[in-house]
């Protein structure tokens, strides 16, 4: 277990050092901005979140399609929000060397994104490095695809789900906890490298993990999890 934790740290530090040659990224004045996006006539929405490094929070509870708060102090990573024809994209400019900012004193890049609970969402989240806390259980998800680089945090899929959901998680070199519901069937198929998998409340059969509600509940979460280096905690939660 210790070897995997150290490997995770080395991967993150390596990414910082390799990117540190970019002199264009400079810490400046802290900027705080808020944005809202109206849903319009869309009956469903594809949502792409592309986040480089820092702290990302994604939850439900928005009155509009999106209510967002941004804190950042590097002008070149000013968040961009675009919405048209049922597609919402929240991203930052492609900036080579972004992971290097994590090693600079005073660097801040914090997104708090609140999405609408009622509209069906096909959600794609791509995180480079940092901390990501994704509380997704209240959302009406029709699909979920999460890609993590060198990250840590939580993916919360606990609670009640009204319909089946297919989830893909590429955990990269991450240390994350995945919170799973007790009353909804869960089946997790793991394709992993030298990753530590800790579980609570699940039964293991080779690379497949299921909970007691799997095959009994009328709703199933099917999760395909690819993990490289790090630690994954699969935990049942109310």
Number of C-alpha atoms within 10 A of each C-alpha: 12 9 12 17 17 13 17 23 16 14 17 21 17 14 18 20 14 12 16 18 12 14 8 11 19 14 17 13 10 14 14 11 12 12 12 17 17 13 19 11 8 14 11 17 21 18 19 18 20 20 26 25 25 22 21 22 18 18 19 21 16 17 16 15 24 21 19 20 16 18 18 22 19 19 14 16 19 17 18 12 16 11 16 11 10 15 15 21 16 19 18 17 14 12 13 14 19 22 25 23 23 19 12 14 8 11 18 21 23 20 22 16 23 21 25 21 20 17 17 17 24 17 21 17 19 17 22 19 26 22 22 25 18 20 18 20 20 19 20 22 25 18 16 18 17 18 17 24 21 25 25 22 18 19 21 20 21 21 17 14 21 11 13 17 17 15 18 18 19 19 26 21 28 28 25 21 20 19 21 25 21 21 22 24 22 25 20 20 18 17 14 17 13 15 25 20 15 12 16 13 15 21 13 13 9 8 11 15 19 19 23 15 18 19 14 12 13 14 19 21 21 18 20 18 18 17 24 18 24 29 23 21 16 20 19 20 16 11
